[in-house]
Amino acid sequence: MPATDHQPDFAEKARLFGAKVRSLRAERGLSERTLAERAGLSRGYISLLLKDRGSHKDSHGEYKLPNPTLDVIWRLADALDVDPTYLVDHTRGVEVNVGRSR
C-alpha cells in the first residue's frame, strides 16, 4: 500500500519536505543544477521536488506529490550538508542555518 493511501497527512509532510529542501538550497546558494550534481540526481527530479510535484498523475489527472526514497533523502542530505532526519522530521519546521555537527 503506497504511503499516500494510508497516511492522510502525507501531503502536509511531503510539502514540508519540499520546503526544507528549497530553504536549504537557497540558504546555501545552490542552483538546481548544482544540487542535482552534488546529489547525483537529475535536474528534472530536483525541479519536481522543489515544486512539490511528482512525475505521475493520480486517478483524477492531478500530479501526485513526490515521495522520495531513502536513497534520495540521504543523497539530498549529503548534498545540503544536513542530517537526513531533519528533512523527514515533520515535527520540526523549516529552520535557518541547519547543518550537521561535525
N, C-alpha and C positions, 0 to 999 in steps of 0.2 A: 504494500500500500504506500503510495507516494506521500511524502511529508505534508503536502498540501491537502490531502484527503483527511488526515486525522488531527491536524493542528489548526484550529480555527484562527489562531493568531499568527499563522505563518506569514501573512502579508506584512504585518507590522514588523516582525523580526527581519524579514527579507529587506524591507525598506531601511531599517536601522543599520543593517549590514552595509547596504549601499551608501548610506550617509556617512558611515565611518570611513569607508574606503575613499569616498570623494573628499572628505575633510582631510584625511592624512595625505592624499595625493597633492592637494592644494597646499597644505602646510609645508610639504617637503619640496614644493616647486617642481613636481614631476609632470611631464606631459603624458598623455595616454600612451604614446608610443614608448617612452622611456619606462613607464610602469610595466607595460606589456613585455618589453625586452628583459627587464630585471626579473619578472615573474616567470618568464618562459611561456607566456600565453599569447594568444593572438590579440592584435589591437582591436579587432571587431568584438571579441569576447569581453575585453576590458570595457569597451564602449557600452555594451549592453549592461554590464554590471553597474556602471556608473549612472546609467539611465533607468535603473530598476526595471529592466525589461529582459525577459528571456528570449530565446530564439524560436520558441514553439508557441503555437496558439492553442487555447483551450477549446472546449466544445462550443463556446459562444463566439469564437473567432477573435478573441482578445488575447494579446500576448501574455503568457504566464510570467510570473516573477522569476528571476534567476534563483537557482537552488544549487550553489557551487558545492563541489565535492570537497572532502577533507584535503585532498591534494591541492586543490585550487586555493583553499583557505590558507594552508601552510605556505604556498608559493607567494601569495599576496602579503602575508605577514612578514615573510623574509624580505620581500622587495620593499616593503614600507617600514622595515625595522621596528616591528611591533610584535608583542606576544600574540599568538593566534587566538588565545582565549578572549582577548579584548574584542576582536572582530565579531565573535559569536555570542558574547555575553549580552543578552537582551536586557539585563538589569542595569547596565551602565550605558548612559547616553554617549553622545559624541563628546570627546574630550580634546582639549588643545594640548599640544606638546606631549603626546603619548609616545613613549619609546621604551625599548627594552632596557632593563638594568643589566649592565654587563659586568 
